[in-house]
Amino acid sequence: METQKRIIDEIMANSTEAIIVTDLNQKITHFNKAAVALTGFNIVEVLNNNVKDFLFLYRETGQINLDEISPTGLIENQGIIFNEKNIKLITKLKDENIVNVRSLKVKGGSEINLGSIIFIQDTFEQADLERTKLDFVSMAEHVLRTPITVIRGNLSRLLDEKTTSKLDEAEVNHLNNTFTGTSELLILIENLMNIVEIRKGDLTLSKSAISIETLILKTVRDFKYIAEEKNLKLVFIPPLNKLPMVDADVAKLKIVLQNLVENAVKYTSEGKIEFFLDVTEDNKIMVSVHDTGKGIPADNINQLFTKFYRVKKALEMEYGMGLGLYMSKKIIEAHGGNIWVESVEGQGSTFKFTIPISEKPSFKDY
Ligand code: ADP
C-alpha cells in the first residue's frame, strides 16, 4: 500500500500535466506541482477544500459548473466523464490560460472515497508554435542581446555633446532615431526572455541591497534622448532625505522601470514625465512614474496588467505587444511588492510600485 502510494506520488510529481484528485464531496485530495504552476494556488490552501473554489474554467458560453467535471456522490460510472479542449482557465492572479481538460472516474473508486481525477493540459506547453517561440527567445537571448547592448552603448557615447556638436541637425536626428530603435529592441528582447521565465514558472530573483535612486537616475539618463525627441521633459524629483536601500534584483527592477518610462513616453504627446520616491508605512519604497499623457479609461484599468492586453484605442496608434505591464507585475510581486496605476483619461497616468526596504545593511552598490 505504501509503495503504491509512493508510485502515485512520483507519477503525479513528475507529470507536466496538471493533475487534481477529488473525493466524493469534491474535496481536493491531491494537487500536483504542475497544478500549482498552472493555477497559482499552493497545496496547503487547496487540500481538503472544494475544487470549485480553485478551478475556474470557462467555455465560450460561460463558466463551467464543476459538477460536470467532478460530480459528487456515488455515481458508479467509470472512464472519461469530461473531455473538452481550448477552455479558458483563470488563475489565482486572474491570468488566463488556454487548457484542455479531461476527467475520469475509476471503477470501485467510491469504495476508497475517490471522486474523480482531473487532468489539465496547458496548451501553451503543447503548441508547436509556442515552442518555436520559446526556442526563438532562448536564441535571442544568446545571439541578439549582447551585440545590441554593445551597439546601444556605443550609440549612447556618440550622442554626447562633443560628437553631436560636429553634426548637422539631420544627422543628430538619425543618430537619435537609431538609439531609440535600439533601446526599444533591447527592451522587447528582455521582455520576451522574462515571459519565458515566467511561463516556465522559474522567475528567479538574484537580490541584493540596491539604491533605487541610482537605478532611476540611470533609467532617466538612458531615456533622455528618447524623451527629448518628443519634446518631453523627463525628470527625477529626488526625495528630501536619503532613502534606505531596497532588496531587489537589479536587472529585473531595471526592466520594470524601463517598461514604465517607455510607456510614459509612448503614450504622452506633450508635457513631462516625472519620477518620485516615497517610503510607505509598511516599510517599502514607493516609486511613482507620472506622465501628462492620454491617460487610461477607467474601465480598462483592471485588465491593464494582464497578458497581451492593450487599451483598444492604443492599438491604432502605437506599436506594442501588451506584455510590459504583465511582466512588470510579475516581477514586482515576486519581490513582495505591488504595482498599480492611477489615471484620468485625457490628463495623464501615474504608475506606482512598492519594493521592500532591505533589512540587511549593505554597502554594496552596483
Ligand atoms: P504595450 O505598451 O506593449 O502595449 P503594456 O503591457 O506595457 O503593453 O501596456 C498595456 C497597455 O496599457 C498599453 O497598450 C496602453 O494601452 C496602456 N498603457 C500603458 N502605459 C500607459 C501610459 N503611461 N499611458 C496611457 N496608457 C498606457
Boltz pocket constraint, residues with backbone or C-beta under 6 A from the ligand:
constraints:
  - pocket:
      binder: B
      contacts: [[A, 259], [A, 260], [A, 263], [A, 264], [A, 267], [A, 268], [A, 291], [A, 293], [A, 294], [A, 295], [A, 296], [A, 304], [A, 306], [A, 309], [A, 310], [A, 311], [A, 312], [A, 314], [A, 319], [A, 320], [A, 321], [A, 322], [A, 323], [A, 324], [A, 325], [A, 326], [A, 349]]
      max_distance: 6.0
